[in-house]
Structure formats: C-alpha cells, structure tokens
Amino acid sequence: MVKMKPKECQNVEYKEGWHDKYLAWICGFANAQGAVMYFGVNDEHEIIGLDNVDRLMEDIPNKIVTTMGVVVDVNLHEQDGLEYIEVEIEPSNIPINYKGKYYYRSGSTMQELRGPALQQFILKKMGRSWDDIPNDSATIGDLDQAAINYFLRKGYENGRITNEERNMPIEMLLQNLDLINEDGKLKNAALLLFAKRPQKYFTSVRFHIGRFGVDEADLMFQDVVEGNIIQMADRVVDLLKAKYLIMPITFKGMNRIEKLEVPEEALREILYNAIIHKDYTGVHIQMRVWNDHVEVWNDGELPAGYTLETLLGQHSSRPRNKNIANAFFKAGFIDAWGRGYKKIREGFEGAGLPMPEVENFCGGVRVSFKRRNVNLEHQDVLGYTDYILASQLTKRQRRIVDRLVETGQWNALENVLENVLETSATLAVLFGVDARTIRRDLNALQSKGVIRRDGPDRGGRRVILKKIEP
C-alpha cells in the first residue's frame, strides 16, 4: 500500500470512503478547532482510493453548503494511480448546526450539544457569557442593599471604588458594572451577586460543606451556605473556622496568636475561583473536609488547553462569568491578570504546605490541599500538635486534661458529646463541682486551643491539641 504524508493539523481524520453521516463530523469540527479529513485513506495513512471521484467532488461541497451554510476546501489528490479527497474545515466563529442539531468535536469524540451545554456553546460563539443574560422577571427591588453596601465598602477599602461611586444611584452603579441592559433588565450576574434570594432564580447557588471520616460513606456532619455570592466566601470561611478547621492558639510573650491551619488568603483565593468560574447552570459547589486534606469542587472545567502548569505560569485570565469576575475585581477580591494560582502557591509555600492540586474532575474543577497540625484520631491523642504553659490554665483545668488522657476519660468525653450534659455531670462528680462549672472549664480549654470540638454541638467529639508543660 502507498502511504501519504498528511498536512500538519491538530485534528486529522482518515476515512476509507464517503458517507453522508460524515456531514455531522464536519459540523462538529467547524464548531470546534477545525480539521482536515481524508477520504480514500485508511487509519494507517495508506491510500486505498475512491470510486466515483468526479461525483464526490461535486456532491461533498454542495451537501456541506446546503445543509450547514459552510464553505470548505475540497481537493482531489492522486498518488500512484489512486485518487483520494482532502476536505479542509476551518473553525467557524458562529454556531453551525446540521439538520437542526449542534455537534462539537471534543478530544477524540463527537458530541451532540444539548441543554445547558448548547446554551454555553452558543453564548461563547457570540462572545457572551451566561451571567450576561438578562432576567425578564427580576427588578431592582429584588436586590439586597446590605450586599451592595458590603461590595462598595470592600471596593473602597481596596482602592478599586471611588467615594463618588459609593454614593451614586443603584441604577447608575449597575450600569457601570454592566449588570443591567439597555432595557433596564437585570442580568443574571446582578442577581447572583446582590439578590436577596438568588436561589429563587438559580437553584445551584449553594456551597455545600461536609466533614468526612474514613471514606465517602462516613459523613460526620454537613452545612449548606446560601445567599448572594459576593459575601459567600466570607460565610464559608467563618463556618470553616468555627467548625471544620483548626485555629491553633500560641502565645508570643503576652500576645495571643490565632492562625488558621491553612493560609487564609490562599484559601480565599481558592473559594473565589470556585465561585467566579462555576457553571451556574450545573450543580452546587462542594467542599469535602477530610482528616488530612480538603477538596473543593465546582461545576465547569478549566478552559480548553489549561493545566495546573498553565495556571502557575504566565497566562491570560479567561473567566467563565465575565461580569461576576469584574465585580469581584472591583471589590478587591481578585486580580485581573491571571495571578490567582501564583498567589495560592506563594501562600501555601509560605506556610510550609505543598501546592494544592488542580484537576478537571467529573465535569468540573477539583482543588485539593493538605491540612496542617491535624490530629483527629483518638488513639493518637498523645501526639500533641503544640503545647501550652500550665500557668495559663487553672489547676482544675489542668487536672481535667490530665484525667482525660491518663484515665481513659478521653473515650468517655468523645462518646458523651451526643449528650454533653451527662459528660459535664460525670466530670462534675469526679472533681466535686457542679456541671455548669465543668462546662465553663471545657469552654475555657477550647478557647485556649487546648482542646477543640470536632463536629456539631450534638454529635462529634473533642480533640486534645496541646500538651501542658510547666
């Protein structure tokens, strides 16, 4: 067999013969990055030739232009007496359909676009994003003035909003942020950012947090953060500090220092990315907190061709939701130059933690990062993460911790958290005081970072974090 040398092209396809089903392939290539298709050539690049070449040279371009309105280059080649056809398909800057259906070449597969995927594709071809679509039923009265004030205050504090902008009418502010169209209709971005109840319009505007034990089936407790997205990162961080992550307490002289176990600014950058780049036609954002690491997942994959190496290097910013990204920039939450992951890396490296891993996963983006100073298994209770001077505790508080470790009361305290009163009563009898005093001691130990509650008020356990030294 005679072999041919194909043209250099990102997508090259070889077909032994022509069938009209390949019109859908041509549609998919035109909607994607284009391609070169060879007919009369097998997968090994061997030329096997075509029959009725003259008819095909007329039929192929006519069928393509008739069914799709696309003009392609159709070239006839001959080698050693065998004729084959080359069809060059350029990428189209407008959506192309074949018999009313939209196809798209992704990797090695040809996909028919439907529903939200089709909507996103058409918007992208038109140079628009989903958050730019106006909502016919919403009005300015649906917006939360407190959320707008929060945005203006943050932007002013970060030097991105002037005092004049802070005092302008809401309609003018929305116009300046491109959150309202020429007909006075609020865009999706305005409702996501500032609506009193954005879930009324978009069911996936939620941030789910779950604390997991040994595996996915071991869900210990969970929370859902709802409301506008401009304040969502603050709410998530507050919840993580209160319930899910550790804030070890240390003392420098007389100064008390509380610092989150992961770098907070880098954590916020991860949350901003998940919120800004989420596909809001998909499902809610999900955070899984494990013993040794945390995973954050948002619907919507990385831009085509982007990898972790791309994100860490110099790259352009390509937000999925342009208007949302602009509002977060004006608030001072993000940069506009694609520096987010560089800041994340610097934050984690500065804290002595490995760089988070970023990957496309299950139709979205998953960011995983390690936790520090985590000691959640009760059998490892003696592996303290830090220490505290005995002089900073009362005598009874020191005795409580010693008792928990030395006499097996650790298990009692762990199990009794389902009924805190009983635990307090048990310890009260042990130390000859009332239950209220014991609860006060436990709260004091927790506030000093000696112990912490891992879980909700009912259910969960306490973890000893610090060793008491004289």
PECOR-V176594 format. One record per backbone hydrogen bond with DSSP energy under -0.5 kcal/mol. CO is the residue of the C=O (numbers start at 1). NH is the residue of the N-H. E is the energy in kcal/mol with one decimal. If there is no record, write none. Layout:
CO|NH|E + CO|NH|E
This chain:
2|47|-3.3 + 4|6|-0.6 + 10|12|-0.5 + 11|36|-2.0 + 13|38|-2.7 + 15|40|-2.8 + 15|41|-1.8 + 19|22|-2.2 + 20|23|-2.0 + 21|24|-1.0 + 21|25|-0.7 + 22|26|-2.2 + 23|27|-2.1 + 24|28|-2.3 + 25|29|-2.5 + 26|30|-2.3 + 27|31|-1.9 + 28|32|-0.9 + 28|105|-1.6 + 29|34|-2.5 + 30|92|-3.5 + 35|89|-3.1 + 36|13|-2.2 + 37|87|-3.0 + 38|15|-2.9 + 39|85|-2.3 + 40|48|-2.3 + 40|49|-1.8 + 42|45|-1.9 + 45|4|-2.2 + 46|42|-2.4 + 46|48|-0.5 + 47|2|-0.6 + 52|56|-2.2 + 53|57|-2.5 + 54|58|-0.7 + 55|58|-0.7 + 55|59|-3.0 + 56|60|-2.4 + 58|62|-1.3 + 59|63|-3.0 + 60|64|-2.1 + 61|65|-2.3 + 62|66|-2.2 + 63|67|-2.3 + 64|68|-2.0 + 64|69|-0.6 + 64|70|-1.0 + 65|69|-0.9 + 67|99|-0.6 + 70|72|-0.6 + 72|74|-0.6 + 73|75|-0.5 + 73|88|-2.7 + 75|86|-3.2 + 77|84|-2.4 + 79|82|-1.9 + 82|79|-2.6 + 83|50|-1.0 + 84|77|-3.0 + 85|39|-2.7 + 86|75|-3.3 + 86|88|-0.5 + 87|37|-2.7 + 87|89|-0.6 + 88|73|-1.5 + 88|90|-0.6 + 89|35|-2.2 + 97|99|-0.5 + 98|101|-1.5 + 101|98|-3.2 + 101|103|-0.5 + 102|113|-3.1 + 104|106|-0.6 + 104|111|-2.7 + 106|109|-2.2 + 109|106|-2.6 + 109|111|-0.6 + 111|104|-2.6 + 111|113|-0.6 + 113|102|-0.5 + 114|117|-1.1 + 114|118|-1.0 + 115|119|-2.2 + 116|120|-2.8 + 117|121|-2.1 + 118|122|-2.6 + 119|123|-2.4 + 120|124|-2.4 + 121|125|-2.3 + 122|126|-1.6 + 123|128|-3.1 + 124|127|-1.5 + 129|132|-2.0 + 130|133|-1.7 + 131|189|-2.2 + 133|188|-2.4 + 134|136|-0.5 + 139|142|-2.1 + 140|143|-1.9 + 142|196|-2.7 + 143|145|-0.7 + 144|148|-1.9 + 145|149|-2.8 + 146|150|-2.1 + 147|151|-2.3 + 148|152|-2.6 + 149|153|-2.6 + 150|154|-2.5 + 151|155|-2.6 + 152|156|-2.3 + 153|157|-2.6 + 154|158|-1.9 + 155|160|-2.8 + 155|161|-1.4 + 156|159|-1.3 + 162|166|-1.7 + 163|167|-0.9 + 164|167|-0.6 + 165|168|-1.0 + 169|173|-2.3 + 170|174|-2.9 + 171|175|-1.9 + 172|176|-2.6 + 173|177|-1.8 + 174|179|-3.2 + 174|180|-0.5 + 175|178|-1.4 + 179|187|-2.5 + 181|184|-2.1 + 185|181|-2.3 + 186|135|-3.5 + 187|190|-0.7 + 187|191|-1.4 + 188|192|-2.3 + 189|193|-2.5 + 190|194|-2.5 + 191|195|-1.7 + 192|229|-2.8 + 193|230|-0.9 + 194|144|-3.4 + 195|198|-0.6 + 197|200|-1.9 + 198|201|-1.6 + 198|202|-2.5 + 202|205|-1.3 + 204|206|-2.3 + 206|208|-0.5 + 206|285|-2.0 + 207|225|-2.7 + 208|287|-2.7 + 209|223|-2.5 + 210|212|-0.6 + 210|289|-3.1 + 211|220|-3.0 + 211|221|-1.0 + 215|213|-0.5 + 215|218|-1.5 + 217|219|-1.3 + 218|213|-2.5 + 218|220|-0.7 + 221|211|-2.9 + 223|209|-2.8 + 224|226|-0.6 + 225|207|-2.3 + 229|233|-0.6 + 231|235|-1.8 + 232|236|-2.5 + 233|237|-2.6 + 234|238|-2.5 + 235|239|-2.0 + 236|240|-2.5 + 237|241|-2.4 + 238|242|-1.9 + 239|243|-2.0 + 239|244|-0.7 + 240|244|-1.0 + 240|245|-3.2 + 243|455|-0.5 + 246|261|-2.1 + 248|250|-0.5 + 248|259|-1.4 + 250|257|-3.4 + 251|253|-0.6 + 252|255|-2.1 + 255|252|-2.6 + 257|250|-2.5 + 259|248|-0.5 + 263|267|-2.4 + 264|268|-2.7 + 265|269|-1.9 + 266|270|-1.9 + 267|271|-2.2 + 268|272|-3.1 + 269|273|-2.2 + 270|274|-2.1 + 271|275|-2.4 + 272|276|-3.0 + 273|277|-2.5 + 274|278|-0.5 + 278|280|-1.0 + 279|282|-1.9 + 285|208|-2.9 + 286|297|-3.1 + 287|210|-2.5 + 287|289|-0.6 + 288|290|-0.6 + 288|295|-2.6 + 289|212|-2.7 + 292|371|-2.7 + 293|290|-3.0 + 294|369|-2.4 + 295|288|-2.6 + 296|367|-2.9 + 297|286|-2.6 + 298|365|-2.3 + 299|279|-1.9 + 303|306|-2.4 + 307|311|-2.3 + 308|312|-2.2 + 309|313|-1.3 + 316|318|-0.5 + 320|322|-0.6 + 321|325|-2.4 + 322|326|-2.1 + 323|327|-1.9 + 324|328|-2.3 + 325|329|-2.0 + 326|330|-2.6 + 327|331|-1.8 + 328|333|-2.3 + 328|334|-0.9 + 329|332|-1.5 + 339|343|-2.1 + 340|344|-1.9 + 341|345|-2.5 + 342|346|-2.3 + 343|347|-2.2 + 344|348|-2.5 + 345|349|-2.8 + 346|350|-2.3 + 347|351|-1.1 + 348|353|-3.1 + 349|352|-1.5 + 357|368|-2.4 + 359|366|-3.0 + 361|364|-1.6 + 363|300|-2.0 + 364|361|-3.0 + 365|298|-1.9 + 366|359|-1.8 + 367|296|-2.7 + 368|357|-2.6 + 369|294|-2.6 + 373|375|-0.5 + 376|378|-0.5 + 377|380|-2.0 + 378|381|-1.4 + 380|383|-2.2 + 382|384|-1.7 + 386|467|-3.0 + 388|469|-2.2 + 389|392|-1.9 + 390|393|-1.9 + 394|398|-2.2 + 395|399|-2.1 + 396|400|-2.4 + 397|401|-1.9 + 398|402|-2.5 + 399|403|-2.7 + 400|404|-2.4 + 401|405|-1.9 + 402|406|-3.1 + 403|407|-2.1 + 403|409|-1.0 + 404|410|-1.7 + 408|411|-0.9 + 408|412|-0.9 + 409|413|-3.1 + 410|414|-2.7 + 411|415|-2.6 + 412|416|-2.6 + 413|417|-0.7 + 414|417|-0.5 + 415|418|-1.2 + 416|419|-3.2 + 417|420|-0.6 + 417|459|-0.7 + 419|422|-0.6 + 419|423|-1.5 + 420|424|-2.7 + 421|425|-2.6 + 422|426|-2.6 + 423|427|-2.5 + 424|428|-2.4 + 425|429|-2.2 + 426|430|-1.8 + 427|431|-2.1 + 428|432|-1.0 + 428|433|-2.0 + 434|438|-1.6 + 435|439|-2.6 + 436|440|-2.1 + 437|441|-2.2 + 438|442|-2.9 + 439|443|-2.4 + 440|444|-2.1 + 441|445|-2.6 + 442|446|-2.1 + 443|447|-2.5 + 444|448|-1.7 + 445|450|-2.2 + 445|451|-1.1 + 446|449|-1.3 + 450|465|-3.3 + 450|466|-1.5 + 452|454|-0.6 + 452|463|-2.9 + 453|455|-0.9 + 454|461|-1.2 + 457|459|-0.6 + 461|454|-4.4 + 463|452|-1.6 + 463|465|-0.5 + 465|385|-1.9 + 465|386|-1.2 + 467|388|-2.6 + 467|469|-0.6 + 469|390|-3.0
